[in-house]
């Protein structure tokens, strides 16, 4: 890499990494996202690198180990500040992984205080008095209480994070944030004097995040969702520019694969089907029975791709998901579907798909691994938190455009409008 990077980021899943990179690009940073920790230095002129891990739902010890490996690589590239990124719905369990990873990074960086906030107002994630809202409802009323791996039943982030950490968790509330940098710094000093090492930060608007940003300029470690990213590039003297999002011209066939079971993705699948586009549902029980679901799906898609985008999905409502998990087990059902969708994604690219939408965090991780993608160049935004990217794969040596959509993100028409957003 030519020159030290300004911001080194560690994301706990692949869609979350892209979400973060998207906000950094919009704020003027040139960004490369890597899939896993690179073996060598990057040969690219960039301001920030986002290392995408698949660590959100693995064992906490493994998440810590992978995150520390990413930190060491980012430090070797001269990263001036570290950003640990997690989901805007604070996806985690009582055992982690947000708390354990945060404290491990703090120890490695000799950092005695950091902040935590998943606030992302552009996507209707706000924090007030330490409580996380999704749209107009509390987190535990948003559908996230039904998440198959990380059900979120408590909207109080101070309590949620305190259950995962050894150090004391406090709050920088909206009263301090509204007054700006000096008040935020004063609140940080007061919390540190009380023995607090991590503070949840209120933010209900982008203005709140922009007020918070300058107070974080000298903090070795920032932990947050992707929202705070809009405020950090200015600390390095950068301003928004369209050049940061430039990608090659699009070409090739178009397809969508979805493994997410979120409320938002269910609505997006329904909208795509209602628009009259071809869609094929994947049955996990048929996968478990040993049927060649991948081959059948690709045979179905082969003749339809020339007519426009097709959708292959395993999305289902919470009741259906629980029924399948009851028969197959939670982990087996999830992994089985992820691998099937990933194999289908690889097959679609081999059939000539060069514009691919992937929905679901775990699904996105499986798909980029199946496509053997090592780096993503981040382009323009489709919806808040979801940009188009460009990548090289052995299945597409000249490159393909791909977007990795978090299950909870995007408007109902996301699958139909994504391809229009890619046009010059």
C-alpha positions as CSV (number, residue, x, y, z in Angstrom):
1,X,0.0,0.0,0.0
2,X,1.2,3.5,-0.8
3,X,1.2,5.4,2.5
4,X,-0.3,4.7,5.9
5,X,-4.1,4.3,6.1
6,X,-6.0,6.8,8.2
7,X,-8.7,4.6,9.5
8,X,-8.5,0.9,10.1
9,X,-11.8,-0.9,10.6
10,X,-12.8,-4.3,11.9
11,X,-16.4,-5.4,11.1
12,X,-18.1,-8.5,12.5
13,X,-19.9,-9.5,9.4
14,X,-19.6,-8.9,5.6
15,X,-22.8,-6.8,5.1
16,X,-21.9,-4.7,8.1
17,X,-18.4,-4.1,6.7
18,X,-19.9,-2.9,3.4
19,X,-22.4,-0.7,5.3
20,X,-19.5,1.0,7.1
21,X,-17.5,1.3,4.0
22,X,-20.4,2.9,2.3
23,X,-20.7,5.7,4.9
24,X,-17.0,6.3,4.8
25,X,-17.1,6.7,1.0
26,X,-20.0,9.1,1.2
27,X,-18.0,11.2,3.6
28,X,-15.0,11.4,1.2
29,X,-12.8,8.4,2.0
30,X,-11.4,6.0,-0.6
31,X,-12.1,2.6,0.8
32,X,-11.2,-1.0,0.2
33,X,-13.0,-3.8,2.0
34,X,-11.1,-7.0,2.5
35,X,-12.7,-10.4,3.1
36,X,-10.9,-11.7,6.1
37,X,-7.4,-10.5,7.2
38,X,-5.1,-10.1,4.2
39,X,-1.8,-12.0,4.0
40,X,0.1,-9.1,2.6
41,X,0.0,-5.3,2.4
42,X,-2.6,-3.9,0.0
43,X,-1.4,-2.4,-3.2
44,X,-3.9,0.4,-3.3
45,X,-4.1,4.1,-2.6
46,X,-6.9,4.4,0.0
47,X,-7.8,6.3,3.1
48,X,-9.5,3.5,5.0
49,X,-9.5,-0.3,5.0
50,X,-12.4,-2.3,6.3
51,X,-11.5,-5.9,7.3
52,X,-14.7,-8.0,7.1
53,X,-14.9,-10.9,9.5
54,X,-17.6,-13.4,9.9
55,X,-17.4,-13.2,13.7
56,X,-20.8,-11.9,14.9
57,X,-22.2,-15.2,16.0
58,X,-19.2,-17.5,16.5
59,X,-17.8,-18.4,19.9
60,X,-16.6,-15.3,21.8
61,X,-13.0,-16.5,22.1
62,X,-12.8,-17.1,18.4
63,X,-14.3,-13.6,17.7
64,X,-11.6,-12.1,19.9
65,X,-8.8,-14.0,18.3
66,X,-9.9,-13.0,14.7
67,X,-10.4,-9.4,15.7
68,X,-7.0,-9.2,17.3
69,X,-5.4,-10.7,14.2
70,X,-7.2,-8.0,12.1
71,X,-5.9,-5.3,14.5
72,X,-2.3,-6.5,14.1
73,X,-2.6,-6.3,10.3
74,X,-4.2,-2.8,10.4
75,X,-1.5,-1.6,12.7
76,X,1.2,-3.0,10.3
77,X,-0.4,-0.8,7.7
78,X,-0.1,2.3,9.9
79,X,-3.7,2.8,10.8
80,X,-4.0,6.0,12.8
81,X,-7.4,5.0,14.5
82,X,-9.3,1.7,14.9
83,X,-13.0,1.3,14.4
84,X,-14.8,-1.8,15.6
85,X,-18.1,-2.1,13.7
86,X,-21.2,-4.1,14.8
87,X,-24.8,-4.2,13.7
88,X,-27.2,-1.2,14.1
89,X,-29.5,-3.6,16.0
90,X,-26.6,-4.4,18.4
91,X,-26.9,-8.1,17.6
92,X,-25.4,-10.1,20.4
93,X,-26.0,-12.5,23.2
94,X,-25.3,-12.3,26.9
95,X,-21.9,-13.9,26.2
96,X,-21.0,-11.4,23.4
97,X,-19.5,-10.9,21.0
98,X,-19.6,-7.1,21.2
99,X,-18.3,-6.7,24.8
100,X,-15.5,-9.3,24.7
101,X,-14.1,-8.0,21.4
102,X,-14.3,-4.4,22.5
103,X,-12.4,-5.1,25.7
104,X,-9.8,-7.2,23.9
105,X,-9.2,-4.4,21.4
106,X,-9.0,-1.8,24.2
107,X,-6.4,-3.9,26.0
108,X,-4.3,-4.4,22.9
109,X,-4.4,-0.7,22.1
110,X,-3.8,0.3,25.8
111,X,-7.0,2.3,25.6
112,X,-8.8,3.0,28.9
113,X,-12.0,4.4,27.4
114,X,-14.1,4.1,24.3
115,X,-17.7,4.7,23.2
116,X,-20.4,2.4,21.8
117,X,-23.4,3.4,19.7
118,X,-25.2,1.5,17.0
119,X,-27.1,4.7,16.1
120,X,-27.8,5.0,12.3
121,X,-30.5,7.6,11.9
122,X,-30.5,7.3,8.1
123,X,-31.8,3.7,8.6
124,X,-34.1,4.7,11.5
125,X,-31.8,3.3,14.2
126,X,-31.7,5.8,17.1
127,X,-30.5,5.8,20.7
128,X,-32.2,7.9,23.4
129,X,-31.4,7.6,27.1
130,X,-29.5,4.5,26.2
131,X,-32.5,2.7,24.6
132,X,-32.3,1.6,21.0
133,X,-35.2,2.3,18.7
134,X,-35.8,0.8,15.3
135,X,-38.1,3.2,13.6
136,X,-40.8,4.2,16.1
137,X,-40.5,1.1,18.3
138,X,-38.1,-0.2,20.8
139,X,-35.6,-2.8,19.6
140,X,-37.4,-5.7,21.4
141,X,-40.6,-4.8,19.5
142,X,-39.1,-4.5,16.1
143,X,-39.0,-8.1,15.0
144,X,-35.4,-8.5,16.3
145,X,-36.8,-10.4,19.3
146,X,-37.4,-13.2,16.9
147,X,-33.9,-13.3,15.4
148,X,-33.0,-17.0,15.1
149,X,-29.4,-16.5,16.3
150,X,-29.3,-13.3,18.4
151,X,-32.8,-12.5,19.6
152,X,-32.7,-9.0,21.1
153,X,-35.2,-8.8,24.0
154,X,-33.8,-5.8,26.0
155,X,-33.6,-2.4,24.3
156,X,-31.5,-0.9,27.1
157,X,-28.0,-0.9,25.6
158,X,-26.2,-0.1,28.9
159,X,-27.7,-3.3,30.4
160,X,-27.0,-5.3,27.2
161,X,-23.4,-4.3,27.0
162,X,-22.8,-4.5,30.8
163,X,-23.8,-8.2,30.7
164,X,-20.9,-8.8,28.2
165,X,-18.1,-6.8,29.8
166,X,-15.9,-6.9,32.9
167,X,-15.5,-3.1,33.0
168,X,-18.2,-0.6,33.9
169,X,-20.6,0.7,31.2
170,X,-22.0,4.2,31.4
171,X,-24.0,6.6,29.2
172,X,-23.4,9.9,27.4
173,X,-26.9,11.0,27.1
174,X,-28.6,13.4,24.6
175,X,-28.3,16.4,26.9
176,X,-24.5,16.3,26.5
177,X,-24.5,15.3,22.9
178,X,-26.7,18.2,22.0
179,X,-24.2,20.7,23.4
180,X,-21.4,19.5,21.2
181,X,-17.7,18.5,21.4
182,X,-16.8,20.3,24.6
183,X,-19.8,19.0,26.6
184,X,-19.1,15.5,25.2
185,X,-15.5,15.6,26.2
186,X,-16.5,16.8,29.7
187,X,-18.9,14.0,30.1
188,X,-16.2,11.5,29.0
189,X,-13.9,12.9,31.7
190,X,-16.6,12.6,34.3
191,X,-17.4,9.0,33.4
192,X,-13.7,8.1,33.4
193,X,-13.4,9.5,36.9
194,X,-16.3,7.2,37.9
195,X,-14.4,4.2,36.6
196,X,-16.5,3.8,33.5
197,X,-14.5,2.3,30.5
198,X,-17.2,2.1,27.8
199,X,-20.1,4.6,27.3
200,X,-23.2,4.1,25.2
201,X,-23.9,7.4,23.3
202,X,-27.3,8.8,22.5
203,X,-27.9,9.9,18.9
204,X,-31.3,10.6,17.3
205,X,-30.1,12.4,14.2
206,X,-27.1,12.8,11.9
207,X,-26.5,16.2,13.5
208,X,-25.9,14.3,16.8
209,X,-23.3,12.1,15.1
210,X,-21.6,15.0,13.5
211,X,-21.4,16.7,16.9
212,X,-19.9,13.5,18.4
213,X,-17.3,13.0,15.7
214,X,-14.8,15.7,16.7
215,X,-14.8,14.5,20.3
216,X,-13.6,11.1,19.0
217,X,-10.6,12.5,17.1
218,X,-8.0,11.4,19.6
219,X,-9.6,8.2,20.7
220,X,-7.5,5.1,19.7
221,X,-10.6,2.9,19.4
222,X,-14.1,3.8,18.3
223,X,-16.8,1.1,18.5
224,X,-20.1,1.7,16.7
225,X,-22.5,0.7,14.0
226,X,-21.9,2.4,10.7
227,X,-23.6,5.7,11.6
228,X,-20.6,7.3,13.3
229,X,-18.6,6.8,10.1
230,X,-20.2,9.9,8.6
231,X,-18.4,12.1,11.2
232,X,-14.9,10.6,11.2
233,X,-13.4,11.5,7.8
234,X,-13.6,15.2,8.6
235,X,-11.2,14.6,11.6
236,X,-8.6,13.7,8.9
237,X,-9.3,16.8,6.8
238,X,-11.5,14.9,4.2
239,X,-14.7,16.1,2.6
240,X,-17.3,14.4,0.5
241,X,-16.4,13.8,-3.2
242,X,-18.0,11.7,-5.9
243,X,-14.6,10.4,-7.0
244,X,-14.4,8.2,-3.9
245,X,-17.4,6.1,-5.2
246,X,-16.3,5.6,-8.8
247,X,-16.7,2.0,-10.1
248,X,-16.3,0.4,-13.6
249,X,-19.4,0.4,-15.9
250,X,-21.9,-2.4,-15.3
251,X,-22.4,-5.3,-17.7
252,X,-23.7,-8.9,-17.8
253,X,-26.7,-10.7,-16.4
254,X,-28.5,-9.8,-13.2
255,X,-29.7,-11.9,-10.2
256,X,-30.7,-11.7,-6.5
257,X,-30.0,-14.4,-3.9
258,X,-31.5,-14.1,-0.4
259,X,-31.0,-16.1,2.7
260,X,-32.3,-13.5,5.2
261,X,-35.5,-14.0,7.2
262,X,-35.8,-10.5,8.4
263,X,-39.0,-8.5,8.2
264,X,-37.5,-6.1,5.7
265,X,-36.2,-8.8,3.4
266,X,-39.5,-10.7,3.5
267,X,-41.2,-7.5,2.3
268,X,-38.5,-7.1,-0.5
269,X,-39.1,-10.7,-1.7
270,X,-42.8,-10.1,-1.8
271,X,-42.4,-6.9,-3.7
272,X,-40.1,-8.5,-6.3
273,X,-42.6,-11.3,-6.8
274,X,-45.6,-8.9,-7.0
275,X,-43.7,-7.0,-9.7
276,X,-43.9,-10.1,-11.9
277,X,-40.3,-11.0,-11.8
278,X,-39.2,-14.7,-11.7
279,X,-38.6,-16.0,-8.2
280,X,-37.7,-19.5,-6.9
281,X,-38.0,-20.5,-3.2
282,X,-35.5,-22.9,-1.8
283,X,-36.8,-25.5,0.7
284,X,-34.3,-26.4,3.5
285,X,-36.0,-29.7,4.0
286,X,-35.2,-30.7,0.4
287,X,-31.6,-29.7,1.0
288,X,-31.5,-31.8,4.1
289,X,-32.9,-34.8,2.2
290,X,-29.9,-34.6,-0.2
291,X,-31.6,-33.3,-3.3
292,X,-29.5,-31.4,-5.8
293,X,-31.2,-28.1,-4.9
294,X,-28.3,-26.1,-6.4
295,X,-28.5,-27.9,-9.7
296,X,-32.3,-27.5,-9.9
297,X,-32.1,-23.8,-9.1
298,X,-29.5,-23.1,-11.7
299,X,-31.4,-25.1,-14.3
300,X,-34.5,-23.0,-13.5
301,X,-32.5,-19.7,-13.8
302,X,-30.6,-20.5,-17.0
303,X,-33.3,-19.7,-19.5
304,X,-34.8,-16.8,-17.4
305,X,-31.7,-14.7,-16.9
306,X,-31.7,-13.2,-20.4
307,X,-35.1,-11.6,-19.6
308,X,-33.9,-9.6,-16.6
309,X,-33.2,-10.1,-12.9
310,X,-34.2,-13.4,-11.2
311,X,-34.5,-14.1,-7.5
312,X,-33.6,-17.3,-5.6
313,X,-34.5,-17.2,-2.0
314,X,-34.9,-19.1,1.3
315,X,-36.6,-16.2,3.1
316,X,-39.5,-17.2,5.3
317,X,-41.6,-15.8,8.2
318,X,-40.5,-16.4,11.8
319,X,-43.0,-19.3,12.3
320,X,-41.7,-21.1,9.3
321,X,-38.1,-20.6,10.4
322,X,-38.8,-21.9,13.9
323,X,-40.5,-25.0,12.4
324,X,-37.5,-25.8,10.2
325,X,-35.1,-25.2,13.1
326,X,-37.2,-27.5,15.2
327,X,-36.7,-30.3,12.7
328,X,-33.1,-29.7,11.7
329,X,-31.5,-27.7,14.6
330,X,-30.7,-24.0,14.6
331,X,-27.1,-24.2,13.6
332,X,-27.6,-27.0,11.0
333,X,-30.5,-25.3,9.4
334,X,-28.7,-21.9,9.1
335,X,-25.4,-23.3,7.8
336,X,-27.1,-25.6,5.3
337,X,-29.2,-22.8,3.7
338,X,-26.2,-20.5,3.7
339,X,-24.0,-23.0,1.8
340,X,-26.8,-23.8,-0.7
341,X,-27.4,-20.2,-1.5
342,X,-23.6,-19.6,-1.7
343,X,-23.3,-22.5,-4.2
344,X,-26.2,-21.1,-6.2
345,X,-24.5,-17.6,-6.2
346,X,-21.3,-19.1,-7.5
347,X,-23.2,-21.0,-10.2
348,X,-25.1,-17.8,-11.3
349,X,-21.8,-16.0,-11.8
350,X,-20.5,-18.9,-13.8
351,X,-23.6,-18.5,-16.0
352,X,-22.7,-14.9,-16.7
353,X,-24.3,-12.9,-13.9
354,X,-22.2,-9.8,-13.4
355,X,-24.6,-7.8,-11.3
356,X,-25.5,-9.7,-8.1
357,X,-27.5,-8.7,-5.1
358,X,-27.1,-10.8,-1.9
359,X,-29.4,-10.3,1.0
360,X,-28.5,-11.4,4.6
361,X,-25.4,-11.0,6.6
362,X,-24.5,-14.6,7.1
363,X,-25.6,-15.4,3.5
364,X,-23.3,-12.6,2.2
365,X,-20.4,-14.1,4.1
366,X,-21.0,-17.5,2.6
367,X,-21.4,-16.1,-0.9
368,X,-18.2,-14.0,-1.0
369,X,-16.3,-17.0,0.3
370,X,-17.8,-19.3,-2.4
371,X,-16.9,-16.7,-5.0
372,X,-13.4,-16.5,-3.5
373,X,-13.6,-12.7,-3.4
374,X,-10.7,-11.2,-1.4
375,X,-11.4,-7.5,-1.8
376,X,-14.3,-5.2,-2.6
377,X,-14.0,-1.7,-4.1
378,X,-16.8,0.4,-2.6
379,X,-19.1,2.4,-4.9
380,X,-22.3,4.4,-4.7
381,X,-25.2,3.9,-2.3
382,X,-28.5,2.2,-3.3
383,X,-30.2,2.7,0.1
384,X,-28.7,3.9,3.4
385,X,-26.0,1.4,4.4
386,X,-26.0,-0.6,1.2
387,X,-23.7,0.3,-1.7
388,X,-22.8,-1.4,-4.9
389,X,-19.2,-2.8,-4.9
390,X,-16.9,-4.2,-7.5
391,X,-14.8,-7.3,-7.0
392,X,-12.8,-9.9,-8.9
393,X,-13.6,-13.6,-8.6
394,X,-12.1,-16.8,-10.2
395,X,-15.7,-17.2,-11.6
396,X,-15.5,-13.6,-13.0
397,X,-11.9,-12.7,-13.7
398,X,-12.8,-9.4,-15.3
399,X,-14.9,-8.5,-12.3
400,X,-18.5,-8.3,-11.2
401,X,-20.7,-5.8,-9.4
402,X,-22.1,-7.1,-6.1
403,X,-24.0,-5.7,-3.3
404,X,-24.2,-7.2,0.2
405,X,-27.4,-6.2,1.9
406,X,-28.0,-6.6,5.6
407,X,-31.3,-8.4,6.2
408,X,-32.8,-5.4,8.0
409,X,-31.8,-2.8,5.4
410,X,-33.4,-1.4,2.3
411,X,-36.9,-0.2,1.1
412,X,-39.5,-2.7,-0.1
413,X,-38.5,-2.1,-3.7
414,X,-34.8,-2.7,-3.1
415,X,-34.4,-5.7,-5.3
416,X,-36.1,-4.0,-8.2
417,X,-34.4,-0.6,-7.9
418,X,-30.9,-1.8,-7.1
419,X,-30.0,-2.5,-10.7
420,X,-31.3,0.9,-11.9
421,X,-29.1,2.5,-9.3
422,X,-26.0,0.9,-10.9
423,X,-26.6,2.4,-14.4
424,X,-24.4,5.3,-15.4
